[in-house]
């Protein structure tokens, strides 16, 4: 049944599209193989405007050759949860797209590479730094607006960081942004301590520090996120202030994967990065 797409239906539609492209099918061929009379129906499914029911799912999996158990379970999860409240419905005005789709992708991803040259990603921010960053961004005009946004981000962190099995999260941070006194020296110390604690206590989190001595590095052109999903597919997200660009093309994704690998090679090891964070916290005490 046609309708307005939500983030989970769009994600499932993207998976259908990726699989069709892998098979070398046009929309017309895909529609015929799936038993639809026109390519427009196949397009509606891929764009998230037409849902796939639980009863239809085995047919889609069989026709499209989705055989991996993890991929099948992911598709099933997307179908089952497609009608549940999403971020936009639960936090209207605060989680409107691109936030709604972006948060859903983070929630669903089994691994993520996080890179921003300005501040730690929201999943990794200490509450003091988080509020300072949100207030400085001038995106929310009243304390109540900020409180709602902070509450939404706290829920996202809880969902992602407590998930079982835990996602693998790798974040590269520069020495410069770690020394930025967001919230004063106290804020910088608390953020360094918080990152060290996450690296030590949360399974799957890897914090890597790019010291000043690293000089120019592969990520110097700007921020991006790589998210890999249970199907094994990886997408790139580039955030803007009120927009987000999602890239799925394999050649472009491969380029960003290469950038992430170079950045990890340039950064300190996880052990040396942890030592750096602990020493930085002592320095700012």
C-alpha positions as CSV (number, residue, x, y, z in Angstrom):
1,X,0.0,0.0,0.0
2,X,1.5,3.4,-1.0
3,X,2.2,5.9,1.6
4,X,4.7,8.3,3.0
5,X,8.1,6.5,3.5
6,X,9.6,6.4,6.9
7,X,13.3,5.7,7.6
8,X,13.0,2.0,8.0
9,X,11.0,1.6,4.8
10,X,13.6,3.7,3.0
11,X,16.4,1.6,4.4
12,X,14.6,-1.6,3.3
13,X,13.9,0.0,-0.1
14,X,17.6,0.8,-0.4
15,X,18.5,-2.8,0.3
16,X,16.1,-4.0,-2.4
17,X,17.7,-1.5,-4.8
18,X,21.2,-2.6,-4.0
19,X,20.3,-6.2,-4.5
20,X,18.6,-5.4,-7.9
21,X,21.7,-3.5,-9.1
22,X,23.9,-6.4,-8.0
23,X,21.8,-8.8,-10.1
24,X,22.1,-6.4,-13.1
25,X,18.3,-5.9,-13.3
26,X,16.5,-2.9,-14.5
27,X,13.4,-1.7,-12.7
28,X,11.3,-3.4,-15.4
29,X,13.0,-6.7,-15.0
30,X,12.8,-6.5,-11.2
31,X,9.1,-5.8,-11.3
32,X,8.5,-8.8,-13.6
33,X,10.6,-11.1,-11.5
34,X,8.8,-10.0,-8.3
35,X,5.4,-10.4,-10.0
36,X,4.4,-6.8,-10.4
37,X,2.8,-5.4,-13.5
38,X,4.8,-2.2,-13.8
39,X,8.2,-0.7,-13.0
40,X,6.5,2.1,-11.0
41,X,5.5,-0.4,-8.3
42,X,9.1,-1.6,-8.0
43,X,10.2,2.0,-7.8
44,X,7.7,2.7,-5.0
45,X,9.1,-0.2,-3.0
46,X,12.7,1.0,-3.5
47,X,11.8,4.5,-2.5
48,X,9.9,3.3,0.6
49,X,6.6,4.5,-0.6
50,X,5.2,1.0,-0.8
51,X,5.7,-1.4,2.1
52,X,6.7,-5.0,2.0
53,X,4.6,-7.2,4.3
54,X,5.8,-10.0,6.5
55,X,3.8,-12.4,4.3
56,X,5.6,-11.1,1.1
57,X,9.1,-11.1,2.6
58,X,10.0,-14.8,1.9
59,X,9.1,-14.2,-1.8
60,X,11.3,-11.1,-2.0
61,X,14.2,-12.9,-0.3
62,X,13.9,-15.9,-2.7
63,X,13.5,-13.9,-5.9
64,X,16.4,-11.5,-5.0
65,X,18.6,-14.3,-3.7
66,X,19.1,-12.9,-0.2
67,X,20.5,-16.1,1.5
68,X,22.7,-14.8,4.3
69,X,20.9,-15.4,7.6
70,X,22.1,-12.1,9.0
71,X,20.8,-10.3,6.0
72,X,17.5,-12.1,6.1
73,X,17.0,-11.3,9.8
74,X,17.8,-7.6,9.1
75,X,15.2,-7.4,6.3
76,X,12.7,-9.1,8.7
77,X,13.5,-6.6,11.4
78,X,12.9,-3.7,9.0
79,X,9.6,-5.1,7.9
80,X,8.4,-5.8,11.4
81,X,9.5,-2.4,12.8
82,X,8.4,-0.3,9.8
83,X,5.1,0.6,11.4
84,X,6.5,1.5,14.8
85,X,7.0,5.0,16.0
86,X,10.1,6.5,14.4
87,X,12.3,9.4,15.7
88,X,10.3,12.0,13.8
89,X,7.0,10.8,15.3
90,X,8.4,10.6,18.8
91,X,10.3,13.9,18.7
92,X,8.3,16.1,16.2
93,X,10.2,19.2,15.2
94,X,13.4,18.0,16.7
95,X,13.9,14.8,14.7
96,X,12.6,15.9,11.4
97,X,14.7,14.7,8.5
98,X,17.6,14.6,8.1
99,X,17.8,13.8,11.8
100,X,15.2,11.0,11.7
101,X,16.7,9.0,8.9
102,X,20.2,9.7,10.2
103,X,19.4,8.5,13.8
104,X,17.6,5.4,12.4
105,X,20.7,4.5,10.4
106,X,23.0,4.8,13.4
107,X,20.6,2.8,15.5
108,X,20.6,0.0,12.8
109,X,24.2,0.0,11.8
110,X,26.4,-2.9,13.1
111,X,29.6,-0.7,12.7
112,X,30.4,2.9,12.2
113,X,33.5,5.0,11.5
114,X,33.1,8.5,12.8
115,X,35.1,11.5,11.7
116,X,34.6,15.1,12.4
117,X,37.4,17.6,12.6
118,X,35.6,19.9,15.0
119,X,34.2,17.9,18.0
120,X,33.6,14.3,19.1
121,X,30.5,12.8,17.6
122,X,27.3,13.1,19.7
123,X,27.5,9.4,20.7
124,X,30.8,10.2,22.4
125,X,30.2,13.6,23.9
126,X,30.3,14.3,27.6
127,X,27.0,16.0,28.7
128,X,28.7,19.3,29.5
129,X,30.4,19.5,26.2
130,X,27.3,18.4,24.4
131,X,25.2,21.2,25.8
132,X,27.9,23.8,25.1
133,X,28.1,22.6,21.5
134,X,24.4,22.7,21.0
135,X,24.0,26.1,22.5
136,X,26.9,27.5,20.5
137,X,25.4,26.1,17.3
138,X,22.4,28.5,17.7
139,X,20.1,25.9,16.1
140,X,17.7,25.9,19.1
141,X,16.4,29.2,20.4
142,X,15.1,28.4,23.9
143,X,16.3,26.3,26.9
144,X,13.3,24.0,26.4
145,X,14.2,23.4,22.8
146,X,17.8,22.5,23.9
147,X,16.5,20.2,26.6
148,X,14.3,18.3,24.1
149,X,17.2,17.9,21.7
150,X,19.5,16.7,24.5
151,X,16.9,14.2,25.7
152,X,16.6,12.8,22.1
153,X,20.3,12.4,21.7
154,X,20.6,10.8,25.2
155,X,18.0,8.2,24.1
156,X,20.0,7.6,20.9
157,X,23.2,7.0,22.8
158,X,21.4,4.6,25.2
159,X,20.0,2.6,22.3
160,X,23.2,2.4,20.4
161,X,25.7,1.9,23.2
162,X,23.6,-0.7,25.1
163,X,22.7,-2.8,22.1
164,X,23.4,-6.5,22.0
165,X,25.5,-7.5,20.3
166,X,27.2,-4.1,20.6
167,X,28.1,-2.2,17.4
168,X,31.7,-1.6,16.5
169,X,32.4,2.1,16.6
170,X,35.7,3.7,15.6
171,X,36.3,7.4,16.1
172,X,39.3,9.4,15.0
173,X,39.8,12.6,17.0
174,X,42.5,15.3,16.5
175,X,44.6,16.6,19.3
176,X,43.4,20.1,18.4
177,X,39.7,19.3,19.0
178,X,40.5,17.5,22.2
179,X,42.4,20.6,23.5
180,X,39.5,22.9,22.4
181,X,38.3,24.2,25.8
182,X,34.6,23.5,25.3
183,X,33.2,24.2,28.7
184,X,36.5,25.6,29.8
185,X,39.4,23.6,31.1
186,X,37.0,21.5,33.2
187,X,35.0,20.7,30.1
188,X,38.1,19.6,28.2
189,X,39.2,17.4,31.1
190,X,35.8,15.8,31.5
191,X,35.6,15.1,27.8
192,X,39.0,13.4,27.7
193,X,38.1,11.4,30.8
194,X,34.8,10.4,29.3
195,X,36.4,9.2,26.0
196,X,39.0,7.2,28.0
197,X,36.2,5.6,30.0
198,X,34.2,4.7,26.9
199,X,37.3,3.2,25.3
200,X,38.0,1.1,28.4
201,X,34.5,0.0,29.4
202,X,32.2,-0.1,26.3
203,X,32.7,-3.1,24.1
204,X,33.4,-2.3,20.4
205,X,34.4,1.4,20.9
206,X,37.8,2.4,19.6
207,X,39.1,5.9,20.1
208,X,42.1,7.0,18.0
209,X,43.9,10.3,18.4
210,X,45.6,12.2,15.6
211,X,48.4,14.2,17.3
212,X,49.6,17.5,16.0
213,X,52.7,15.8,14.7
214,X,50.6,13.8,12.2
215,X,50.4,17.0,10.1
216,X,48.2,16.7,7.0
217,X,46.1,13.6,6.9
218,X,43.5,11.9,4.6
219,X,40.5,13.3,6.4
220,X,41.5,16.9,6.2
221,X,38.9,17.7,3.5
222,X,36.0,17.3,5.9
223,X,33.7,15.1,8.1
224,X,32.0,11.9,7.1
225,X,30.6,8.7,8.6
226,X,30.8,5.2,7.3
227,X,28.0,2.9,8.4
228,X,28.0,-0.8,7.7
229,X,24.7,-2.7,8.1
230,X,23.9,-6.3,8.9
231,X,23.6,-7.1,5.2
232,X,27.3,-6.2,4.8
233,X,26.5,-3.0,2.8
234,X,28.2,0.2,3.7
235,X,27.0,3.8,3.1
236,X,28.6,7.2,3.6
237,X,26.8,10.0,5.4
238,X,28.1,13.6,5.2
239,X,26.3,15.9,7.7
240,X,25.4,19.5,7.3
241,X,23.7,21.9,9.6
242,X,20.2,21.1,8.5
243,X,20.9,18.5,5.8
244,X,22.7,15.2,5.3
245,X,24.0,13.6,2.1
246,X,23.8,9.8,2.0
247,X,26.0,8.0,-0.5
248,X,25.5,4.4,-1.5
249,X,27.5,4.1,-4.8
250,X,30.1,1.4,-4.4
251,X,33.0,3.2,-5.9
252,X,32.5,6.3,-3.8
253,X,32.0,4.3,-0.6
254,X,35.3,2.5,-1.4
255,X,37.1,5.8,-1.7
256,X,35.8,6.9,1.7
257,X,36.8,3.5,3.2
258,X,40.3,4.1,1.9
259,X,40.3,7.5,3.5
260,X,39.3,6.0,6.9
261,X,42.0,3.3,6.7
262,X,44.7,6.0,6.0
263,X,43.4,8.0,9.0
264,X,43.6,5.0,11.3
265,X,47.1,4.3,10.1
266,X,48.1,7.9,10.8
267,X,46.6,8.0,14.3
268,X,48.0,6.7,17.5
269,X,47.3,3.1,18.3
270,X,44.3,2.4,20.6
271,X,46.6,1.9,23.5
272,X,48.7,5.0,22.9
273,X,45.5,7.0,22.3
274,X,44.1,5.9,25.7
275,X,47.4,7.0,27.3
276,X,47.1,10.3,25.5
277,X,43.6,10.9,26.7
278,X,44.5,10.1,30.3
279,X,47.5,12.3,30.3
280,X,45.4,15.1,28.7
281,X,42.9,14.8,31.5
282,X,45.6,15.1,34.1
283,X,47.1,18.1,32.3
284,X,43.7,19.9,32.4
285,X,43.0,18.9,36.1
